[in-house]
Amino acid sequence: MNETLLQLSYKAADDKHAEDIVVLNMQGISLLADYFIICHGNSDRQVQAIAREIQEKAVENGHEVKRVEGFDSARWILVDLGDVVAHVFHKDERAFYNLERLWGDAPQLEVSADE
């Protein structure tokens, strides 16, 4: 089964027990990416583990990691995979930045880790 980059990234986050995973369809809304994945972890270590897993699974499946920002501070790690950008927050930071509200015009997609 050939998983899409979106599905692959979602599953990687879910495998590391990311919480409240939200996928926004950014097509026609943002030039940055087609999809945003937004999730959070409850500790610096978990936030880093989620971001690392997303990167590793992308590379294992032939996708390029364009850039990663914020890894050392582990408050908001951005993993840019091109068409998909993952925002991995520390729980406290997620509520503060509230990207779901900021990008409120973007439709949310239902994605399952089981597909």
Biopython code that builds the backbone (N, CA, C, O; Angstrom):
import numpy as np
from Bio.PDB.StructureBuilder import StructureBuilder

atoms = [
    (1, "MET", "N", (0.848, -1.189, 0.000)),
    (1, "MET", "CA", (0.000, 0.000, 0.000)),
    (1, "MET", "C", (0.888, 1.245, 0.000)),
    (1, "MET", "O", (1.752, 1.397, 0.863)),
    (2, "ASN", "N", (0.672, 2.120, -0.957)),
    (2, "ASN", "CA", (1.457, 3.333, -1.065)),
    (2, "ASN", "C", (0.748, 4.464, -0.316)),
    (2, "ASN", "O", (-0.240, 5.017, -0.800)),
    (3, "GLU", "N", (1.259, 4.798, 0.864)),
    (3, "GLU", "CA", (0.625, 5.825, 1.676)),
    (3, "GLU", "C", (0.993, 7.203, 1.163)),
    (3, "GLU", "O", (2.118, 7.428, 0.718)),
    (4, "THR", "N", (0.060, 8.108, 1.222)),
    (4, "THR", "CA", (0.357, 9.480, 0.844)),
    (4, "THR", "C", (1.187, 10.122, 1.944)),
    (4, "THR", "O", (1.241, 9.625, 3.069)),
    (5, "LEU", "N", (1.827, 11.219, 1.610)),
    (5, "LEU", "CA", (2.640, 11.938, 2.585)),
    (5, "LEU", "C", (1.788, 12.409, 3.768)),
    (5, "LEU", "O", (2.233, 12.379, 4.915)),
    (6, "LEU", "N", (0.578, 12.836, 3.480)),
    (6, "LEU", "CA", (-0.324, 13.277, 4.547)),
    (6, "LEU", "C", (-0.639, 12.122, 5.493)),
    (6, "LEU", "O", (-0.530, 12.264, 6.711)),
    (7, "GLN", "N", (-1.024, 10.991, 4.936)),
    (7, "GLN", "CA", (-1.370, 9.816, 5.736)),
    (7, "GLN", "C", (-0.167, 9.335, 6.540)),
    (7, "GLN", "O", (-0.279, 8.996, 7.718)),
    (8, "LEU", "N", (0.970, 9.315, 5.884)),
    (8, "LEU", "CA", (2.216, 8.881, 6.516)),
    (8, "LEU", "C", (2.559, 9.768, 7.716)),
    (8, "LEU", "O", (2.926, 9.269, 8.780)),
    (9, "SER", "N", (2.436, 11.075, 7.535)),
    (9, "SER", "CA", (2.754, 12.032, 8.604)),
    (9, "SER", "C", (1.760, 11.920, 9.752)),
    (9, "SER", "O", (2.140, 11.969, 10.922)),
    (10, "TYR", "N", (0.499, 11.771, 9.410)),
    (10, "TYR", "CA", (-0.538, 11.627, 10.434)),
    (10, "TYR", "C", (-0.275, 10.386, 11.286)),
    (10, "TYR", "O", (-0.326, 10.436, 12.515)),
    (11, "LYS", "N", (0.008, 9.273, 10.610)),
    (11, "LYS", "CA", (0.253, 8.021, 11.318)),
    (11, "LYS", "C", (1.497, 8.121, 12.198)),
    (11, "LYS", "O", (1.514, 7.596, 13.312)),
    (12, "ALA", "N", (2.537, 8.791, 11.705)),
    (12, "ALA", "CA", (3.764, 8.955, 12.494)),
    (12, "ALA", "C", (3.469, 9.723, 13.780)),
    (12, "ALA", "O", (3.952, 9.352, 14.850)),
    (13, "ALA", "N", (2.684, 10.784, 13.680)),
    (13, "ALA", "CA", (2.311, 11.569, 14.866)),
    (13, "ALA", "C", (1.482, 10.718, 15.821)),
    (13, "ALA", "O", (1.706, 10.725, 17.031)),
    (14, "ASP", "N", (0.526, 9.988, 15.264)),
    (14, "ASP", "CA", (-0.339, 9.134, 16.079)),
    (14, "ASP", "C", (0.464, 8.033, 16.775)),
    (14, "ASP", "O", (0.192, 7.692, 17.926)),
    (15, "ASP", "N", (1.445, 7.485, 16.074)),
    (15, "ASP", "CA", (2.269, 6.416, 16.657)),
    (15, "ASP", "C", (3.033, 6.889, 17.891)),
    (15, "ASP", "O", (3.337, 6.090, 18.776)),
    (16, "LYS", "N", (3.340, 8.174, 17.953)),
    (16, "LYS", "CA", (4.056, 8.727, 19.111)),
    (16, "LYS", "C", (3.085, 9.392, 20.094)),
    (16, "LYS", "O", (3.487, 10.198, 20.934)),
    (17, "HIS", "N", (1.830, 9.045, 19.975)),
    (17, "HIS", "CA", (0.774, 9.475, 20.907)),
    (17, "HIS", "C", (0.573, 10.992, 20.914)),
    (17, "HIS", "O", (0.317, 11.589, 21.960)),
    (18, "ALA", "N", (0.692, 11.606, 19.730)),
    (18, "ALA", "CA", (0.352, 13.029, 19.621)),
    (18, "ALA", "C", (-1.120, 13.195, 19.986)),
    (18, "ALA", "O", (-1.941, 12.321, 19.710)),
    (19, "GLU", "N", (-1.438, 14.311, 20.599)),
    (19, "GLU", "CA", (-2.815, 14.541, 21.030)),
    (19, "GLU", "C", (-3.514, 15.546, 20.134)),
    (19, "GLU", "O", (-2.896, 16.449, 19.571)),
    (20, "ASP", "N", (-4.832, 15.360, 20.017)),
    (20, "ASP", "CA", (-5.700, 16.274, 19.276)),
    (20, "ASP", "C", (-5.125, 16.599, 17.900)),
    (20, "ASP", "O", (-4.883, 17.764, 17.584)),
    (21, "ILE", "N", (-4.907, 15.569, 17.082)),
    (21, "ILE", "CA", (-4.343, 15.772, 15.743)),
    (21, "ILE", "C", (-5.419, 16.345, 14.823)),
    (21, "ILE", "O", (-6.485, 15.757, 14.642)),
    (22, "VAL", "N", (-5.113, 17.500, 14.251)),
    (22, "VAL", "CA", (-6.031, 18.178, 13.342)),
    (22, "VAL", "C", (-5.332, 18.332, 11.996)),
    (22, "VAL", "O", (-4.158, 18.699, 11.944)),
    (23, "VAL", "N", (-6.050, 18.054, 10.908)),
    (23, "VAL", "CA", (-5.506, 18.246, 9.562)),
    (23, "VAL", "C", (-6.335, 19.327, 8.876)),
    (23, "VAL", "O", (-7.559, 19.228, 8.779)),
    (24, "LEU", "N", (-5.642, 20.361, 8.401)),
    (24, "LEU", "CA", (-6.305, 21.447, 7.678)),
    (24, "LEU", "C", (-5.948, 21.360, 6.202)),
    (24, "LEU", "O", (-4.782, 21.205, 5.839)),
    (25, "ASN", "N", (-6.965, 21.461, 5.361)),
    (25, "ASN", "CA", (-6.759, 21.497, 3.916)),
    (25, "ASN", "C", (-6.458, 22.944, 3.536)),
    (25, "ASN", "O", (-7.353, 23.790, 3.542)),
    (26, "MET", "N", (-5.200, 23.226, 3.207)),
    (26, "MET", "CA", (-4.751, 24.591, 2.927)),
    (26, "MET", "C", (-4.742, 24.920, 1.441)),
    (26, "MET", "O", (-4.306, 26.004, 1.051)),
    (27, "GLN", "N", (-5.216, 24.000, 0.606)),
    (27, "GLN", "CA", (-5.214, 24.233, -0.839)),
    (27, "GLN", "C", (-6.087, 25.437, -1.169)),
    (27, "GLN", "O", (-7.252, 25.496, -0.775)),
    (28, "GLY", "N", (-5.519, 26.392, -1.893)),
    (28, "GLY", "CA", (-6.249, 27.600, -2.249)),
    (28, "GLY", "C", (-6.285, 28.638, -1.137)),
    (28, "GLY", "O", (-6.844, 29.719, -1.327)),
    (29, "ILE", "N", (-5.700, 28.337, 0.020)),
    (29, "ILE", "CA", (-5.702, 29.254, 1.159)),
    (29, "ILE", "C", (-4.294, 29.740, 1.458)),
    (29, "ILE", "O", (-4.079, 30.923, 1.723)),
    (30, "SER", "N", (-3.340, 28.828, 1.415)),
    (30, "SER", "CA", (-1.948, 29.158, 1.714)),
    (30, "SER", "C", (-1.043, 28.657, 0.601)),
    (30, "SER", "O", (-1.249, 27.570, 0.062)),
    (31, "LEU", "N", (-0.048, 29.449, 0.264)),
    (31, "LEU", "CA", (0.936, 29.016, -0.719)),
    (31, "LEU", "C", (2.023, 28.153, -0.079)),
    (31, "LEU", "O", (2.836, 27.552, -0.780)),
    (32, "LEU", "N", (2.035, 28.095, 1.260)),
    (32, "LEU", "CA", (3.082, 27.364, 1.977)),
    (32, "LEU", "C", (2.985, 25.860, 1.802)),
    (32, "LEU", "O", (3.999, 25.184, 1.630)),
    (33, "ALA", "N", (1.773, 25.334, 1.845)),
    (33, "ALA", "CA", (1.594, 23.880, 1.799)),
    (33, "ALA", "C", (0.149, 23.567, 1.450)),
    (33, "ALA", "O", (-0.732, 24.417, 1.582)),
    (34, "ASP", "N", (-0.089, 22.331, 1.001)),
    (34, "ASP", "CA", (-1.457, 21.882, 0.729)),
    (34, "ASP", "C", (-2.178, 21.475, 2.005)),
    (34, "ASP", "O", (-3.395, 21.624, 2.122)),
    (35, "TYR", "N", (-1.392, 20.947, 2.980)),
    (35, "TYR", "CA", (-2.001, 20.475, 4.221)),
    (35, "TYR", "C", (-1.152, 20.879, 5.416)),
    (35, "TYR", "O", (0.077, 20.858, 5.359)),
    (36, "PHE", "N", (-1.822, 21.245, 6.491)),
    (36, "PHE", "CA", (-1.178, 21.453, 7.787)),
    (36, "PHE", "C", (-1.647, 20.339, 8.715)),
    (36, "PHE", "O", (-2.837, 20.033, 8.783)),
    (37, "ILE", "N", (-0.719, 19.749, 9.412)),
    (37, "ILE", "CA", (-1.056, 18.843, 10.506)),
    (37, "ILE", "C", (-0.706, 19.595, 11.783)),
    (37, "ILE", "O", (0.409, 20.095, 11.928)),
    (38, "ILE", "N", (-1.646, 19.673, 12.694)),
    (38, "ILE", "CA", (-1.431, 20.365, 13.965)),
    (38, "ILE", "C", (-1.702, 19.363, 15.080)),
    (38, "ILE", "O", (-2.746, 18.711, 15.108)),
    (39, "CYS", "N", (-0.748, 19.254, 15.997)),
    (39, "CYS", "CA", (-0.914, 18.329, 17.113)),
    (39, "CYS", "C", (-0.058, 18.812, 18.271)),
    (39, "CYS", "O", (0.680, 19.789, 18.144)),
    (40, "HIS", "N", (-0.161, 18.123, 19.399)),
    (40, "HIS", "CA", (0.684, 18.502, 20.528)),
    (40, "HIS", "C", (1.089, 17.294, 21.354)),
    (40, "HIS", "O", (0.477, 16.227, 21.312)),
    (41, "GLY", "N", (2.159, 17.524, 22.111)),
    (41, "GLY", "CA", (2.634, 16.555, 23.080)),
    (41, "GLY", "C", (2.646, 17.210, 24.451)),
    (41, "GLY", "O", (2.510, 18.429, 24.562)),
    (42, "ASN", "N", (2.805, 16.415, 25.481)),
    (42, "ASN", "CA", (2.700, 16.931, 26.850)),
    (42, "ASN", "C", (4.041, 17.193, 27.521)),
    (42, "ASN", "O", (4.079, 17.639, 28.668)),
    (43, "SER", "N", (5.142, 16.924, 26.825)),
    (43, "SER", "CA", (6.468, 17.191, 27.386)),
    (43, "SER", "C", (7.413, 17.525, 26.244)),
    (43, "SER", "O", (7.131, 17.221, 25.085)),
    (44, "ASP", "N", (8.537, 18.152, 26.576)),
    (44, "ASP", "CA", (9.536, 18.469, 25.550)),
    (44, "ASP", "C", (9.966, 17.198, 24.826)),
    (44, "ASP", "O", (10.079, 17.173, 23.600)),
    (45, "ARG", "N", (10.202, 16.152, 25.596)),
    (45, "ARG", "CA", (10.663, 14.892, 25.017)),
    (45, "ARG", "C", (9.633, 14.313, 24.048)),
    (45, "ARG", "O", (9.998, 13.833, 22.975)),
    (46, "GLN", "N", (8.360, 14.355, 24.414)),
    (46, "GLN", "CA", (7.326, 13.812, 23.526)),
    (46, "GLN", "C", (7.195, 14.661, 22.261)),
    (46, "GLN", "O", (7.034, 14.120, 21.167)),
    (47, "VAL", "N", (7.262, 15.970, 22.403)),
    (47, "VAL", "CA", (7.163, 16.859, 21.240)),
    (47, "VAL", "C", (8.291, 16.539, 20.257)),
    (47, "VAL", "O", (8.061, 16.446, 19.051)),
    (48, "GLN", "N", (9.500, 16.372, 20.771)),
    (48, "GLN", "CA", (10.633, 16.040, 19.912)),
    (48, "GLN", "C", (10.474, 14.653, 19.283)),
    (48, "GLN", "O", (10.822, 14.456, 18.119)),
    (49, "ALA", "N", (9.955, 13.703, 20.043)),
    (49, "ALA", "CA", (9.753, 12.348, 19.522)),
    (49, "ALA", "C", (8.739, 12.345, 18.372)),
    (49, "ALA", "O", (8.920, 11.636, 17.382)),
    (50, "ILE", "N", (7.689, 13.128, 18.507)),
    (50, "ILE", "CA", (6.676, 13.218, 17.447)),
    (50, "ILE", "C", (7.311, 13.798, 16.181)),
    (50, "ILE", "O", (7.160, 13.244, 15.092)),
    (51, "ALA", "N", (8.022, 14.917, 16.335)),
    (51, "ALA", "CA", (8.649, 15.571, 15.178)),
    (51, "ALA", "C", (9.680, 14.655, 14.526)),
    (51, "ALA", "O", (9.760, 14.578, 13.300)),
    (52, "ARG", "N", (10.459, 13.967, 15.337)),
    (52, "ARG", "CA", (11.492, 13.058, 14.816)),
    (52, "ARG", "C", (10.842, 11.922, 14.028)),
    (52, "ARG", "O", (11.327, 11.555, 12.958)),
    (53, "GLU", "N", (9.754, 11.369, 14.545)),
    (53, "GLU", "CA", (9.066, 10.261, 13.870)),
    (53, "GLU", "C", (8.503, 10.710, 12.519)),
    (53, "GLU", "O", (8.592, 9.975, 11.536)),
    (54, "ILE", "N", (7.934, 11.893, 12.469)),
    (54, "ILE", "CA", (7.405, 12.414, 11.202)),
    (54, "ILE", "C", (8.533, 12.521, 10.176)),
    (54, "ILE", "O", (8.377, 12.112, 9.025)),
    (55, "GLN", "N", (9.672, 13.076, 10.608)),
    (55, "GLN", "CA", (10.824, 13.207, 9.700)),
    (55, "GLN", "C", (11.319, 11.843, 9.231)),
    (55, "GLN", "O", (11.523, 11.631, 8.036)),
    (56, "GLU", "N", (11.512, 10.923, 10.167)),
    (56, "GLU", "CA", (12.066, 9.613, 9.834)),
    (56, "GLU", "C", (11.163, 8.840, 8.881)),
    (56, "GLU", "O", (11.650, 8.225, 7.932)),
    (57, "LYS", "N", (9.856, 8.865, 9.121)),
    (57, "LYS", "CA", (8.930, 8.126, 8.256)),
    (57, "LYS", "C", (8.885, 8.747, 6.860)),
    (57, "LYS", "O", (8.773, 8.029, 5.866)),
    (58, "ALA", "N", (8.972, 10.061, 6.780)),
    (58, "ALA", "CA", (8.986, 10.728, 5.473)),
    (58, "ALA", "C", (10.213, 10.297, 4.676)),
    (58, "ALA", "O", (10.101, 9.915, 3.511)),
    (59, "VAL", "N", (11.378, 10.360, 5.305)),
    (59, "VAL", "CA", (12.630, 9.996, 4.634)),
    (59, "VAL", "C", (12.625, 8.522, 4.229)),
    (59, "VAL", "O", (13.033, 8.177, 3.120)),
    (60, "GLU", "N", (12.161, 7.650, 5.137)),
    (60, "GLU", "CA", (12.100, 6.210, 4.841)),
    (60, "GLU", "C", (11.255, 5.920, 3.597)),
    (60, "GLU", "O", (11.488, 4.940, 2.889)),
    (61, "ASN", "N", (10.277, 6.783, 3.346)),
    (61, "ASN", "CA", (9.368, 6.573, 2.222)),
    (61, "ASN", "C", (9.685, 7.473, 1.026)),
    (61, "ASN", "O", (8.841, 7.686, 0.155)),
    (62, "GLY", "N", (10.911, 7.998, 0.999)),
    (62, "GLY", "CA", (11.373, 8.732, -0.171)),
    (62, "GLY", "C", (10.957, 10.183, -0.273)),
    (62, "GLY", "O", (11.056, 10.778, -1.346)),
    (63, "HIS", "N", (10.496, 10.762, 0.814)),
    (63, "HIS", "CA", (10.098, 12.173, 0.796)),
    (63, "HIS", "C", (11.214, 13.034, 1.376)),
    (63, "HIS", "O", (11.973, 12.593, 2.239)),
    (64, "GLU", "N", (11.300, 14.251, 0.895)),
    (64, "GLU", "CA", (12.336, 15.170, 1.354)),
    (64, "GLU", "C", (11.824, 15.994, 2.538)),
    (64, "GLU", "O", (10.704, 16.505, 2.516)),
    (65, "VAL", "N", (12.662, 16.114, 3.569)),
    (65, "VAL", "CA", (12.371, 17.032, 4.666)),
    (65, "VAL", "C", (13.033, 18.352, 4.285)),
    (65, "VAL", "O", (14.259, 18.462, 4.283)),
    (66, "LYS", "N", (12.216, 19.348, 3.964)),
    (66, "LYS", "CA", (12.753, 20.622, 3.484)),
    (66, "LYS", "C", (13.417, 21.421, 4.605)),
    (66, "LYS", "O", (14.496, 21.983, 4.421)),
    (67, "ARG", "N", (12.767, 21.466, 5.759)),
    (67, "ARG", "CA", (13.398, 22.115, 6.911)),
    (67, "ARG", "C", (12.638, 21.766, 8.182)),
    (67, "ARG", "O", (11.469, 21.379, 8.162)),
    (68, "VAL", "N", (13.359, 21.921, 9.289)),
    (68, "VAL", "CA", (12.785, 21.711, 10.619)),
    (68, "VAL", "C", (13.186, 22.921, 11.453)),
    (68, "VAL", "O", (14.353, 23.311, 11.479)),
    (69, "GLU", "N", (12.221, 23.500, 12.124)),
    (69, "GLU", "CA", (12.503, 24.663, 12.971)),
    (69, "GLU", "C", (11.973, 24.411, 14.371)),
    (69, "GLU", "O", (10.921, 23.796, 14.546)),
    (70, "GLY", "N", (12.704, 24.889, 15.366)),
    (70, "GLY", "CA", (12.243, 24.846, 16.746)),
    (70, "GLY", "C", (12.494, 23.546, 17.481)),
    (70, "GLY", "O", (11.959, 23.345, 18.572)),
    (71, "PHE", "N", (13.304, 22.648, 16.904)),
    (71, "PHE", "CA", (13.470, 21.325, 17.510)),
    (71, "PHE", "C", (14.084, 21.401, 18.908)),
    (71, "PHE", "O", (13.611, 20.736, 19.830)),
    (72, "ASP", "N", (15.130, 22.206, 19.068)),
    (72, "ASP", "CA", (15.831, 22.248, 20.350)),
    (72, "ASP", "C", (14.970, 22.792, 21.489)),
    (72, "ASP", "O", (15.023, 22.289, 22.611)),
    (73, "SER", "N", (14.179, 23.820, 21.194)),
    (73, "SER", "CA", (13.350, 24.406, 22.261)),
    (73, "SER", "C", (12.122, 23.542, 22.560)),
    (73, "SER", "O", (11.606, 23.564, 23.677)),
    (74, "ALA", "N", (11.656, 22.783, 21.565)),
    (74, "ALA", "CA", (10.536, 21.833, 21.721)),
    (74, "ALA", "C", (9.250, 22.493, 22.202)),
    (74, "ALA", "O", (8.454, 21.861, 22.896)),
    (75, "ARG", "N", (9.041, 23.739, 21.847)),
    (75, "ARG", "CA", (7.787, 24.421, 22.192)),
    (75, "ARG", "C", (6.834, 24.408, 21.000)),
    (75, "ARG", "O", (5.626, 24.229, 21.151)),
    (76, "TRP", "N", (7.412, 24.605, 19.798)),
    (76, "TRP", "CA", (6.645, 24.554, 18.558)),
    (76, "TRP", "C", (7.627, 24.113, 17.492)),
    (76, "TRP", "O", (8.458, 24.902, 17.043)),
    (77, "ILE", "N", (7.538, 22.874, 17.090)),
    (77, "ILE", "CA", (8.434, 22.352, 16.056)),
    (77, "ILE", "C", (7.670, 22.329, 14.738)),
    (77, "ILE", "O", (6.583, 21.759, 14.642)),
    (78, "LEU", "N", (8.254, 22.951, 13.737)),
    (78, "LEU", "CA", (7.673, 22.964, 12.413)),
    (78, "LEU", "C", (8.480, 22.000, 11.544)),
    (78, "LEU", "O", (9.694, 22.144, 11.405)),
    (79, "VAL", "N", (7.796, 21.024, 10.967)),
    (79, "VAL", "CA", (8.433, 20.066, 10.070)),
    (79, "VAL", "C", (7.858, 20.301, 8.675)),
    (79, "VAL", "O", (6.700, 19.979, 8.410)),
    (80, "ASP", "N", (8.682, 20.866, 7.783)),
    (80, "ASP", "CA", (8.252, 21.215, 6.436)),
    (80, "ASP", "C", (8.609, 20.086, 5.484)),
    (80, "ASP", "O", (9.781, 19.831, 5.210)),
    (81, "LEU", "N", (7.575, 19.415, 4.986)),
    (81, "LEU", "CA", (7.761, 18.315, 4.046)),
    (81, "LEU", "C", (7.317, 18.707, 2.637)),
    (81, "LEU", "O", (7.107, 17.846, 1.783)),
    (82, "GLY", "N", (7.178, 19.993, 2.406)),
    (82, "GLY", "CA", (6.733, 20.462, 1.097)),
    (82, "GLY", "C", (5.224, 20.619, 1.072)),
    (82, "GLY", "O", (4.699, 21.629, 1.540)),
    (83, "ASP", "N", (4.516, 19.626, 0.529)),
    (83, "ASP", "CA", (3.054, 19.697, 0.435)),
    (83, "ASP", "C", (2.378, 19.587, 1.799)),
    (83, "ASP", "O", (1.232, 20.003, 1.970)),
    (84, "VAL", "N", (3.099, 19.024, 2.764)),
    (84, "VAL", "CA", (2.569, 18.863, 4.122)),
    (84, "VAL", "C", (3.513, 19.561, 5.096)),
    (84, "VAL", "O", (4.726, 19.358, 5.054)),
    (85, "VAL", "N", (2.943, 20.386, 5.974)),
    (85, "VAL", "CA", (3.721, 21.007, 7.047)),
    (85, "VAL", "C", (3.108, 20.569, 8.366)),
    (85, "VAL", "O", (1.918, 20.771, 8.610)),
    (86, "ALA", "N", (3.932, 19.966, 9.213)),
    (86, "ALA", "CA", (3.463, 19.524, 10.522)),
    (86, "ALA", "C", (3.873, 20.544, 11.569)),
    (86, "ALA", "O", (5.029, 20.964, 11.628)),
    (87, "HIS", "N", (2.916, 20.935, 12.392)),
    (87, "HIS", "CA", (3.146, 21.842, 13.513)),
    (87, "HIS", "C", (2.982, 21.011, 14.778)),
    (87, "HIS", "O", (1.869, 20.621, 15.132)),
    (88, "VAL", "N", (4.080, 20.744, 15.452)),
    (88, "VAL", "CA", (4.044, 19.918, 16.658)),
    (88, "VAL", "C", (4.302, 20.841, 17.850)),
    (88, "VAL", "O", (5.413, 21.330, 18.051)),
    (89, "PHE", "N", (3.266, 21.059, 18.616)),
    (89, "PHE", "CA", (3.325, 21.988, 19.740)),
    (89, "PHE", "C", (3.529, 21.288, 21.066)),
    (89, "PHE", "O", (3.181, 20.119, 21.232)),
    (90, "HIS", "N", (4.096, 22.019, 22.003)),
    (90, "HIS", "CA", (3.996, 21.654, 23.412)),
    (90, "HIS", "C", (2.576, 22.058, 23.802)),
    (90, "HIS", "O", (2.068, 23.070, 23.319)),
    (91, "LYS", "N", (1.951, 21.300, 24.649)),
    (91, "LYS", "CA", (0.543, 21.529, 25.015)),
    (91, "LYS", "C", (0.247, 22.994, 25.346)),
    (91, "LYS", "O", (-0.748, 23.545, 24.874)),
    (92, "ASP", "N", (1.100, 23.625, 26.152)),
    (92, "ASP", "CA", (0.857, 25.009, 26.576)),
    (92, "ASP", "C", (0.909, 25.990, 25.401)),
    (92, "ASP", "O", (0.127, 26.939, 25.348)),
    (93, "GLU", "N", (1.815, 25.762, 24.475)),
    (93, "GLU", "CA", (1.978, 26.671, 23.344)),
    (93, "GLU", "C", (0.829, 26.546, 22.353)),
    (93, "GLU", "O", (0.451, 27.528, 21.714)),
    (94, "ARG", "N", (0.279, 25.364, 22.224)),
    (94, "ARG", "CA", (-0.778, 25.169, 21.229)),
    (94, "ARG", "C", (-1.977, 26.063, 21.503)),
    (94, "ARG", "O", (-2.513, 26.692, 20.590)),
    (95, "ALA", "N", (-2.389, 26.117, 22.743)),
    (95, "ALA", "CA", (-3.538, 26.963, 23.088)),
    (95, "ALA", "C", (-3.219, 28.431, 22.830)),
    (95, "ALA", "O", (-4.082, 29.192, 22.392)),
    (96, "PHE", "N", (-1.985, 28.821, 23.100)),
    (96, "PHE", "CA", (-1.579, 30.219, 22.922)),
    (96, "PHE", "C", (-1.637, 30.626, 21.447)),
    (96, "PHE", "O", (-2.192, 31.675, 21.118)),
    (97, "TYR", "N", (-1.074, 29.811, 20.564)),
    (97, "TYR", "CA", (-1.021, 30.170, 19.138)),
    (97, "TYR", "C", (-2.316, 29.880, 18.395)),
    (97, "TYR", "O", (-2.655, 30.589, 17.448)),
    (98, "ASN", "N", (-3.043, 28.849, 18.809)),
    (98, "ASN", "CA", (-4.360, 28.517, 18.266)),
    (98, "ASN", "C", (-4.432, 28.630, 16.741)),
    (98, "ASN", "O", (-5.229, 29.397, 16.201)),
    (99, "LEU", "N", (-3.593, 27.859, 16.064)),
    (99, "LEU", "CA", (-3.563, 27.900, 14.597)),
    (99, "LEU", "C", (-4.897, 27.523, 13.963)),
    (99, "LEU", "O", (-5.243, 28.014, 12.888)),
    (100, "GLU", "N", (-5.644, 26.646, 14.636)),
    (100, "GLU", "CA", (-6.951, 26.271, 14.079)),
    (100, "GLU", "C", (-7.848, 27.495, 13.930)),
    (100, "GLU", "O", (-8.596, 27.603, 12.959)),
    (101, "ARG", "N", (-7.777, 28.418, 14.888)),
    (101, "ARG", "CA", (-8.573, 29.649, 14.792)),
    (101, "ARG", "C", (-7.976, 30.591, 13.757)),
    (101, "ARG", "O", (-8.701, 31.202, 12.972)),
    (102, "LEU", "N", (-6.646, 30.704, 13.760)),
    (102, "LEU", "CA", (-5.961, 31.581, 12.815)),
    (102, "LEU", "C", (-6.281, 31.200, 11.369)),
    (102, "LEU", "O", (-6.499, 32.066, 10.521)),
    (103, "TRP", "N", (-6.306, 29.905, 11.104)),
    (103, "TRP", "CA", (-6.628, 29.404, 9.771)),
    (103, "TRP", "C", (-8.055, 28.857, 9.753)),
    (103, "TRP", "O", (-8.313, 27.802, 9.174)),
    (104, "GLY", "N", (-8.967, 29.565, 10.380)),
    (104, "GLY", "CA", (-10.346, 29.101, 10.543)),
    (104, "GLY", "C", (-11.092, 28.883, 9.247)),
    (104, "GLY", "O", (-12.083, 28.153, 9.222)),
    (105, "ASP", "N", (-10.631, 29.511, 8.149)),
    (105, "ASP", "CA", (-11.315, 29.330, 6.866)),
    (105, "ASP", "C", (-10.868, 28.055, 6.149)),
    (105, "ASP", "O", (-11.415, 27.698, 5.105)),
    (106, "ALA", "N", (-9.879, 27.380, 6.712)),
    (106, "ALA", "CA", (-9.400, 26.129, 6.103)),
    (106, "ALA", "C", (-10.254, 24.963, 6.578)),
    (106, "ALA", "O", (-10.445, 24.787, 7.782)),
    (107, "PRO", "N", (-10.770, 24.163, 5.646)),
    (107, "PRO", "CA", (-11.571, 23.006, 6.069)),
    (107, "PRO", "C", (-10.716, 21.947, 6.761)),
    (107, "PRO", "O", (-9.584, 21.681, 6.355)),
    (108, "GLN", "N", (-11.275, 21.351, 7.808)),
    (108, "GLN", "CA", (-10.584, 20.258, 8.495)),
    (108, "GLN", "C", (-10.895, 18.955, 7.772)),
    (108, "GLN", "O", (-12.021, 18.718, 7.335)),
    (109, "LEU", "N", (-9.872, 18.117, 7.658)),
    (109, "LEU", "CA", (-10.027, 16.802, 7.032)),
    (109, "LEU", "C", (-10.022, 15.732, 8.099)),
    (109, "LEU", "O", (-9.324, 15.843, 9.107)),
    (110, "GLU", "N", (-10.802, 14.699, 7.869)),
    (110, "GLU", "CA", (-10.746, 13.522, 8.731)),
    (110, "GLU", "C", (-9.728, 12.568, 8.148)),
    (110, "GLU", "O", (-9.866, 12.110, 7.014)),
    (111, "VAL", "N", (-8.700, 12.270, 8.933)),
    (111, "VAL", "CA", (-7.676, 11.329, 8.516)),
    (111, "VAL", "C", (-7.578, 10.277, 9.614)),
    (111, "VAL", "O", (-7.675, 10.587, 10.801)),
    (112, "SER", "N", (-7.384, 9.035, 9.199)),
    (112, "SER", "CA", (-7.262, 7.945, 10.165)),
    (112, "SER", "C", (-5.864, 7.362, 10.097)),
    (112, "SER", "O", (-5.264, 7.277, 9.026)),
    (113, "ALA", "N", (-5.357, 6.966, 11.239)),
    (113, "ALA", "CA", (-4.033, 6.338, 11.278)),
    (113, "ALA", "C", (-4.111, 4.895, 10.769)),
    (113, "ALA", "O", (-3.079, 4.252, 10.577)),
    (114, "ASP", "N", (-5.318, 4.387, 10.552)),
    (114, "ASP", "CA", (-5.486, 2.981, 10.195)),
    (114, "ASP", "C", (-5.523, 2.734, 8.687)),
    (114, "ASP", "O", (-5.423, 1.587, 8.252)),
    (115, "GLU", "N", (-5.664, 3.777, 7.894)),
    (115, "GLU", "CA", (-5.833, 3.597, 6.442)),
    (115, "GLU", "C", (-4.600, 3.030, 5.800)),
    (115, "GLU", "O", (-4.576, 2.817, 4.588)),
]
sb = StructureBuilder()
sb.init_structure("model")
sb.init_model(0)
sb.init_chain("A")
sb.init_seg("    ")
for serial, (resi, resn, name, xyz) in enumerate(atoms, 1):
    if name == "N":
        sb.init_residue(resn, " ", resi, " ")
    sb.init_atom(name, np.array(xyz, "f"), 0.0, 1.0, " ", f" {name:<3s}", serial, name[0])
structure = sb.get_structure()
